Amino acid sequence: MNYDNYGIEYYPEQVDLDGVPVRRNKFDFPYSYDPFVVWARNFDKLNSDCVYSDRLMQWDMNKFNECCKKAFGDMRQGFTSRNPYDIQSFLSDYLGRNIQLTAIMEGCNVSSGYPYWIFFYDKEERKPKYTIIGQKDGWIEYKVE
């Protein structure tokens, strides 16, 4: 894993969510590249929902701008240099519930050449898995897996 100056993980290679290099990368195809992973942490394909940045704007531009202003201090539509934890806060406000961001991909709208971002987040709040290993004096002993 690579880290930037702020301690944020990033992917120097342009790969998909399975770690496979994208066929059309941003450098060779600047206006028609395939989506690639920008950031990921605890991504679980079976427990993920996603939302596209351009759809958030299309659904409610005023809400998008308000949530941007609150999370980032500006109303910029791009997410290139945004902190993933601020993006998580932005999405939580926009969606009206606390979400756990698990991956960010950047793609390119081939009809306009402009980038868009795909935000993956847990479908529901993850609960730790417990294994009860015993009971003593009214106390339950357990191990978190």
C-alpha positions as CSV (number, residue, x, y, z in Angstrom):
1,M,0.0,0.0,0.0
2,N,1.2,3.5,-0.8
3,Y,0.5,6.6,1.3
4,D,0.4,10.3,0.4
5,N,1.7,13.2,2.5
6,Y,-1.5,13.1,4.6
7,G,-1.3,9.4,5.4
8,I,-4.1,8.5,2.9
9,E,-3.7,5.2,1.0
10,Y,-3.7,5.4,-2.7
11,Y,-3.1,3.1,-5.7
12,P,-0.3,4.2,-8.0
13,E,-1.4,1.6,-10.7
14,Q,-4.7,1.9,-12.4
15,V,-6.5,-1.3,-11.5
16,D,-10.1,-2.4,-11.1
17,L,-11.7,-3.7,-7.8
18,D,-10.2,-7.1,-8.4
19,G,-6.7,-5.7,-8.8
20,V,-6.6,-6.2,-12.6
21,P,-5.0,-3.4,-14.6
22,V,-7.5,-1.5,-16.6
23,R,-7.3,-1.8,-20.3
24,R,-7.9,1.9,-21.1
25,N,-5.8,3.9,-18.6
26,K,-6.1,7.6,-17.9
27,F,-2.7,8.4,-19.4
28,D,-3.1,6.7,-22.8
29,F,-6.9,7.5,-23.1
30,P,-7.4,10.8,-21.2
31,Y,-11.0,11.3,-22.4
32,S,-12.3,7.7,-22.4
33,Y,-10.5,5.7,-19.7
34,D,-11.9,2.8,-17.7
35,P,-12.9,3.2,-14.1
36,F,-10.0,2.5,-11.7
37,V,-9.5,2.3,-7.9
38,V,-8.3,5.5,-6.3
39,W,-8.7,4.4,-2.7
40,A,-10.0,1.3,-0.9
41,R,-10.3,0.1,2.7
42,N,-12.2,-3.0,3.9
43,F,-14.0,-3.3,0.6
44,D,-16.4,-6.3,0.5
45,K,-18.0,-6.9,-2.9
46,L,-21.0,-8.8,-1.3
47,N,-21.7,-6.1,1.3
48,S,-21.4,-3.0,-0.9
49,D,-23.7,-0.4,-2.4
50,C,-22.4,2.3,-4.6
51,V,-23.4,5.7,-5.9
52,Y,-22.0,7.8,-8.8
53,S,-20.9,11.4,-8.2
54,D,-22.7,12.6,-11.4
55,R,-26.0,11.0,-10.2
56,L,-25.8,12.7,-6.9
57,M,-25.7,16.1,-8.7
58,Q,-28.4,15.0,-11.1
59,W,-30.8,13.9,-8.3
60,D,-30.4,17.1,-6.2
61,M,-27.9,19.7,-7.2
62,N,-28.8,22.0,-4.3
63,K,-28.3,19.2,-1.8
64,F,-25.0,18.2,-3.4
65,N,-23.7,21.8,-3.1
66,E,-24.8,22.1,0.5
67,C,-23.2,18.8,1.5
68,C,-20.0,19.8,-0.4
69,K,-19.9,23.2,1.4
70,K,-20.3,21.5,4.8
71,A,-17.8,18.7,4.2
72,F,-15.1,20.4,2.1
73,G,-15.7,24.2,2.5
74,D,-16.4,24.6,-1.3
75,M,-18.8,23.4,-3.9
76,R,-16.3,21.9,-6.4
77,Q,-17.8,19.0,-8.3
78,G,-14.5,17.1,-8.6
79,F,-13.2,14.7,-6.0
80,T,-9.6,14.2,-7.3
81,S,-7.8,15.7,-4.3
82,R,-10.5,15.2,-1.6
83,N,-9.8,13.2,1.5
84,P,-11.7,9.9,1.7
85,Y,-12.8,10.6,5.2
86,D,-14.3,14.0,4.2
87,I,-16.0,12.2,1.2
88,Q,-17.5,9.7,3.7
89,S,-18.9,12.7,5.7
90,F,-20.2,14.3,2.5
91,L,-22.0,11.0,1.5
92,S,-23.4,10.5,5.0
93,D,-25.0,13.9,4.9
94,Y,-26.2,13.5,1.4
95,L,-27.7,10.0,2.0
96,G,-29.1,11.0,5.4
97,R,-27.4,8.1,7.3
98,N,-23.9,7.2,8.5
99,I,-22.1,5.2,5.9
100,Q,-18.8,3.4,5.9
101,L,-16.9,4.3,2.7
102,T,-15.0,1.3,1.5
103,A,-13.7,2.2,-2.0
104,I,-13.5,5.1,-4.5
105,M,-13.1,4.6,-8.2
106,E,-12.6,7.3,-10.9
107,G,-14.1,6.9,-14.3
108,C,-14.5,9.0,-17.4
109,N,-17.8,10.0,-19.1
110,V,-16.9,9.1,-22.7
111,S,-19.6,11.4,-24.1
112,S,-18.1,14.5,-22.4
113,G,-14.6,13.5,-21.4
114,Y,-15.2,14.6,-17.8
115,P,-14.3,12.4,-14.8
116,Y,-16.9,11.0,-12.4
117,W,-16.3,9.0,-9.2
118,I,-18.0,5.9,-7.9
119,F,-18.3,5.6,-4.1
120,F,-18.7,2.2,-2.6
121,Y,-20.0,1.9,0.9
122,D,-21.3,-0.9,3.2
123,K,-24.9,-1.8,2.7
124,E,-25.4,-1.8,6.4
125,E,-23.3,-1.1,9.5
126,R,-20.8,-3.8,10.0
127,K,-21.1,-5.6,13.3
128,P,-18.1,-7.4,14.9
129,K,-18.4,-11.1,15.0
130,Y,-18.2,-12.5,18.5
131,T,-17.5,-16.0,19.7
132,I,-18.6,-16.7,23.3
133,I,-15.9,-18.7,25.0
134,G,-17.4,-19.0,28.5
135,Q,-19.4,-17.6,31.3
136,K,-18.2,-16.9,34.8
137,D,-19.8,-15.1,37.8
138,G,-22.5,-13.6,35.5
139,W,-19.9,-12.3,33.1
140,I,-19.7,-13.5,29.5
141,E,-16.3,-14.0,28.1
142,Y,-16.0,-13.6,24.3
143,K,-13.5,-13.2,21.5
144,V,-13.9,-10.8,18.6
145,E,-13.1,-12.3,15.3
